[in-house]
Amino acid sequence: MSRDIYVVAEQRDGSIAKVSFELIGEATKLAADLDQKVYAVLMGADIKGQCQPLIEAGADGVVYVEDELLKEYVTEPYAKALTAVIKQCEPEIVLYGATSIGRDLAPRVAARIHTGLTADCTKLDIDPETKLLMMTRPAFGGNIMATIVCREYRPQMATVRPGVMQRIEAVPGKTGEVKELKVAFTDADMNVTIKEVIKQSHKTTDITEAKVLVSGGRGIGSAEYYKTLQELADLLDGDISSSRANVDAGWIAKDRQVGQTGKTVRPNLYLACGISGAIQHIAGMEDAECVISINKNDTAAIFDVSDLGIVGDLKVIVPKLIDALKKYKA
Ligand code: FAD
């Protein structure tokens, strides 16, 4: 058994997902506690050239599987490839991004190699005594944090949501081991026919990348009011996000949702407008550098996690902020 930590590096069209770099960063810390190495697993067609950025991001090496069958993500060939990597390399820990691909692939592989999987972790640690991976995730609707260990089976596996962990600074020119693992695919491994790949036509920004987020809760009163929040966000060179209440109401797209069942964000400024501060919302934004909240209820829980709280009607305050910023920028 190698006892190393493996990170499944997710790629689409040859470009590596941000979460994979974040997981490599986290894995280097865990590996230091275990005195082990970090390997990235890269699967795709013609992807050898993408190994170097993974090494520069902190991986000691990359195991890659290349095949035309892996050009687009399809569960069956990817599960076969990763199962082969795990069986051959016998890692101690395998980490996946809790993305649509990671959430599809990880349980499939867990079943094939007969091990456990803790989904949607927000914290990973090594128990100093047992050296087991302690996988922490929200449970019971976010009311408690549960720490789960996998004592009996290997590897210990977890998915981690994008934005939760932090990448470490890349070291340009860093060298590492790059090894190819050959997997004998057959036509039967491709149980899906891809007729056409349709890319999302509208350009959406990723709220996990925004430095400033103006976030609207139910208190904004209507979908229309996001236009005003967008105006404020534009003046702050930021973007708009939302509580789940408004996503459920159909006022804004799901990819804007912050929180336990949405995205975890870490902007420099999070401006919460008409958001009560439910525990499931706070789980996604509490690591923002500065939180400013506007709420007409002075006992709203969002004020407990705010650096600055403004008690009042957002319909009065937001337009005043917009006017002030316009004057400032003029
Ligand atoms: P409300 O709780 O209704 O709060 C509206 C706030 O606006 C109030 O505080 C009110 O005082 C204020 N307000 C009203 N009018 C004005 C005004 N004119 N000016 C100023 N303030 C005003 N929620 C998430 O956000 N993200 C998640 O990922 C998420 N996941 C969940 C997962 C589970 C399993 C469950 C059970 C729930 C989850 N929720 C999530 C829902 C969460 O519990 C809350 O219901 C939700 O966050 C409430 O959204 P809100 O704060 O916008 O609305």
Residues whose N, C-alpha, C, O or C-beta is under 5 A from the ligand:
A	BS01	FAD	G141 G217 R218 G219 S242 S243 R244 A245 V258 G259 Q260 T261 G262 G274 I275 S276 G277 A278 Q280 H281 I294 N295 K296 N297 A300 G312 D313 L314 K315
